[in-house]
Amino acid sequence: MLDSTELGDRRDLSADVCIVGAGAAGISMALALADSGLEVLLLESGGLDTEADTQALYAGSVADPRMHSPPDRYRQRRFGGSTTIWGGRCMPFDAIDFEARDYLPHSGWPIGLDALLPYYPEANKLVEAGEYAYQAGNAFTRKLAPMMRGFTSEDFSADTLERFSCPTDFGRRYAHKLRAAQRVRVLLHANVTELHLGESGHMVEAATVRNLAGQHLRVSARWFVLASGGLEVARLLLASRSQDPRGIGNAHDVVGRYYMCHIAGTIGTLSFDGPDAQVWHGYDVADDGTYCRRRLALKADAQRRLGIGNFIARLHHPRITDPAHRTGILSLLFLARAFIPYEYGKRLHGEEGASFGTWMQHCRNVLMDAFGTAGFLWHWLRDRTLAERKFPSIIVHPRVPRYSLDFHAEQEPNPESRVTLGEEVDALGMPRLVVDWRYTHGDVETVRRSLLLLARDIQHSGIGRFDYDPNSVEFEMTRYGAYGGHHIGTTRMGTDPRSSVVDADCRVHGVDNLYIASAAVFPTSSQANPTLTVVALALRLANHLKTQARRVVPLFPNEVQRSGPRPQGESPAPADTMRAVS
Ligand SMILES: Cc1cc2nc3c(=O)[nH]c(=O)nc-3n(C[C@H](O)[C@H](O)[C@H](O)COP(=O)(O)OP(=O)(O)OC[C@H]3O[C@@H](n4cnc5c(N)ncnc54)[C@H](O)[C@@H]3O)c2cc1C
């Protein structure tokens, strides 16, 4: 592992595969290619820890600050990327997510779930989410108590699982493996600021790399893989405009469009009848120690029948900001919200005007529930702070069986929801991003109709009721704007270059040696959190490059020779490494 500042200015480097970005995708690819015989150069903007000046390179602006966080939030520009702060919730996409659904405009992947199934188990290992088993029936040998005893539904499954990563910080977890890999070089503080096409316009010939010390490098490679995150891959393509003002891969103005997050919110009150109501909304621990959680998932047939997107819901504690919950630990969280990192505390900060009376009621809750609060703090210290595999989230078991509903829904692809380059530039001279995230009427309908159906099924099951204000659905699903760190769709996959940026192999249309490993290539967002699928796609891409390498025999024609002696600790001469393997 080297630091770009140690190399000196105006150096040339080359490799077989140049990966831009060492987050979940970039590190997974580098690991998968480590024994391929290919020389891999992994360029990472950050260092091993968060640094303010590097993180500031992510800053940009948003069209509507109520709808989206500033772009330097919910992302980490350092080795390990955003996995240094992620929540670790994992699940694969559903088969329906890949289908072209006539009721969901711009939906449809050029690959199906079957293309990812060979890679999901390995991805699951990398994220350390235990066994690849996402149905409670398969994942547990013991019989679990039902999530909601007596709940019956044709349209919702209560059997699907989310499994939790440690949460694994890919940087910390895999640094030693990358250090040990002889053919992988990691270069820190190496910001790719522009890609350059060769004369044909169909090959990336080199990447310009800069650091904040003012040094430049030039990197050539047989293949380039952009793994710089769902917003940044679009930024880099758009900013690579010295040969074409539209940028690279953007002949049809698609790069940056179709930007999706997830639609998420908390709504209503779910109350269960009778003292013997049996409800379990917490975690089930698998034999291997992985925390798993069941949720209510809208089945594919119901989605098709209603003509809506994918949707899941979980039973959740009451809204923390409202002291009426009378739960000490929830009130303590409210009172301590200034100390909770922005990415997790945002949902405690979003509401205006917590009055003095509200504060007093929260204080009262803490005092009145002192034993409960102390017990929770001990559990948190033991099972979260000190534990290697961390308890994933706050679970409060209410004294009366009353919950709110937490939903997480697919957002439909919308070309008007987009990121573009602004006028301002960062410290490296790269234009900053402008984020204009939008949601659609279809997104509102997905949530509205799913909730209606769920309320009906709960009532019909005779187990309780779900009360909520149907008129508040749109407000609740956008109360805190776009859902955090899921940056999807900005370089979508498809067969038609007029409506997509990469093909089914994640190769940028029209550029033979440029690939993307990121949620940016997802044409649709699913209900699922993205990282497991990001990693599975990265592994699939690594496999594709290995196959390509076996096919390609000639040396890379425009190889750029080094202009100086090899720095200490660097891998074998690039001229050797440009040869095809096997
Ligand atoms: C608070 C939070 C909670 C989350 N929780 C979950 C969850 O529970 N489940 C889930 O599935 N996902 C979750 N996510 C999302 C998850 O973190 C991302 O999906 C994942 O990190 C994406 O991996 P990536 O490799 O594509 O991008 P990143 O992890 O963002 O990595 C990109 C890397 O590229 C580097 N880079 C950027 N630009 C350049 C450049 N120009 N040159 C060189 N390097 C560059 C960055 O420094 C970074 O290291 C969460 C995110 C956040 C912020």
Ligand as a Chemical Component Dictionary entry (heavy atoms), coordinates in Angstrom:
data_LIG
# 
_chem_comp.id                   LIG 
_chem_comp.type                 NON-POLYMER 
_chem_comp.pdbx_formal_charge   0 
_chem_comp.three_letter_code    LIG 
# 
loop_
_chem_comp_atom.comp_id 
_chem_comp_atom.atom_id 
_chem_comp_atom.alt_atom_id 
_chem_comp_atom.type_symbol 
_chem_comp_atom.charge 
_chem_comp_atom.model_Cartn_x 
_chem_comp_atom.model_Cartn_y 
_chem_comp_atom.model_Cartn_z 
_chem_comp_atom.pdbx_ordinal 
LIG C1  C1  C 0 -24.899 5.893  7.028  1  
LIG C2  C2  C 0 -24.969 4.851  5.949  2  
LIG C3  C3  C 0 -25.602 3.636  6.226  3  
LIG C4  C4  C 0 -25.680 2.671  5.218  4  
LIG N1  N1  N 0 -26.276 1.474  5.514  5  
LIG C5  C5  C 0 -26.357 0.529  4.562  6  
LIG C6  C6  C 0 -26.967 -0.723 4.855  7  
LIG O1  O1  O 0 -27.398 -0.982 5.974  8  
LIG N2  N2  N 0 -27.032 -1.638 3.851  9  
LIG C7  C7  C 0 -26.564 -1.392 2.610  10 
LIG O2  O2  O 0 -26.680 -2.249 1.736  11 
LIG N3  N3  N 0 -25.970 -0.209 2.311  12 
LIG C8  C8  C 0 -25.864 0.747  3.257  13 
LIG N4  N4  N 0 -25.242 1.932  2.967  14 
LIG C9  C9  C 0 -24.711 2.131  1.612  15 
LIG C10 C10 C 0 -23.322 1.526  1.469  16 
LIG O3  O3  O 0 -22.422 2.185  2.293  17 
LIG C11 C11 C 0 -22.924 1.671  -0.007 18 
LIG O4  O4  O 0 -23.859 0.959  -0.798 19 
LIG C12 C12 C 0 -21.558 1.100  -0.301 20 
LIG O5  O5  O 0 -20.573 1.667  0.497  21 
LIG C13 C13 C 0 -21.242 1.361  -1.781 22 
LIG O6  O6  O 0 -19.980 0.851  -2.083 23 
LIG P1  P1  P 0 -19.139 1.494  -3.271 24 
LIG O7  O7  O 0 -17.847 0.773  -3.276 25 
LIG O8  O8  O 0 -19.958 1.517  -4.497 26 
LIG O9  O9  O 0 -18.930 3.025  -2.869 27 
LIG P2  P2  P 0 -18.183 3.669  -1.626 28 
LIG O10 O10 O 0 -18.252 2.794  -0.446 29 
LIG O11 O11 O 0 -18.746 5.034  -1.508 30 
LIG O12 O12 O 0 -16.672 3.732  -2.066 31 
LIG C14 C14 C 0 -16.240 4.610  -3.073 32 
LIG C15 C15 C 0 -14.753 4.835  -2.882 33 
LIG O13 O13 O 0 -14.256 5.593  -3.982 34 
LIG C16 C16 C 0 -13.369 6.585  -3.501 35 
LIG N5  N5  N 0 -13.368 7.667  -4.486 36 
LIG C17 C17 C 0 -14.366 8.532  -4.760 37 
LIG N6  N6  N 0 -14.020 9.350  -5.758 38 
LIG C18 C18 C 0 -12.773 8.996  -6.131 39 
LIG C19 C19 C 0 -11.879 9.466  -7.116 40 
LIG N7  N7  N 0 -12.207 10.458 -7.936 41 
LIG N8  N8  N 0 -10.670 8.880  -7.220 42 
LIG C20 C20 C 0 -10.300 7.845  -6.402 43 
LIG N9  N9  N 0 -11.138 7.362  -5.458 44 
LIG C21 C21 C 0 -12.351 7.929  -5.330 45 
LIG C22 C22 C 0 -13.932 6.975  -2.158 46 
LIG O14 O14 O 0 -12.970 7.571  -1.334 47 
LIG C23 C23 C 0 -14.423 5.633  -1.632 48 
LIG O15 O15 O 0 -13.413 4.965  -0.918 49 
LIG C24 C24 C 0 -25.133 2.923  3.936  50 
LIG C25 C25 C 0 -24.490 4.145  3.680  51 
LIG C26 C26 C 0 -24.402 5.097  4.670  52 
LIG C27 C27 C 0 -23.694 6.373  4.382  53 
# 
loop_
_chem_comp_bond.comp_id 
_chem_comp_bond.atom_id_1 
_chem_comp_bond.atom_id_2 
_chem_comp_bond.value_order 
_chem_comp_bond.pdbx_ordinal 
LIG C1  C2  SING 1  
LIG C2  C3  SING 2  
LIG C2  C26 DOUB 3  
LIG C3  C4  DOUB 4  
LIG C4  N1  SING 5  
LIG C4  C24 SING 6  
LIG N1  C5  DOUB 7  
LIG C5  C6  SING 8  
LIG C5  C8  SING 9  
LIG C6  O1  DOUB 10 
LIG C6  N2  SING 11 
LIG N2  C7  SING 12 
LIG C7  O2  DOUB 13 
LIG C7  N3  SING 14 
LIG N3  C8  DOUB 15 
LIG C8  N4  SING 16 
LIG N4  C9  SING 17 
LIG N4  C24 SING 18 
LIG C9  C10 SING 19 
LIG C10 O3  SING 20 
LIG C10 C11 SING 21 
LIG C11 O4  SING 22 
LIG C11 C12 SING 23 
LIG C12 O5  SING 24 
LIG C12 C13 SING 25 
LIG C13 O6  SING 26 
LIG O6  P1  SING 27 
LIG P1  O7  DOUB 28 
LIG P1  O8  SING 29 
LIG P1  O9  SING 30 
LIG O9  P2  SING 31 
LIG P2  O10 DOUB 32 
LIG P2  O11 SING 33 
LIG P2  O12 SING 34 
LIG O12 C14 SING 35 
LIG C14 C15 SING 36 
LIG C15 O13 SING 37 
LIG C15 C23 SING 38 
LIG O13 C16 SING 39 
LIG C16 N5  SING 40 
LIG C16 C22 SING 41 
LIG N5  C17 SING 42 
LIG N5  C21 SING 43 
LIG C17 N6  DOUB 44 
LIG N6  C18 SING 45 
LIG C18 C19 SING 46 
LIG C18 C21 DOUB 47 
LIG C19 N7  SING 48 
LIG C19 N8  DOUB 49 
LIG N8  C20 SING 50 
LIG C20 N9  DOUB 51 
LIG N9  C21 SING 52 
LIG C22 O14 SING 53 
LIG C22 C23 SING 54 
LIG C23 O15 SING 55 
LIG C24 C25 DOUB 56 
LIG C25 C26 SING 57 
LIG C26 C27 SING 58 
# 
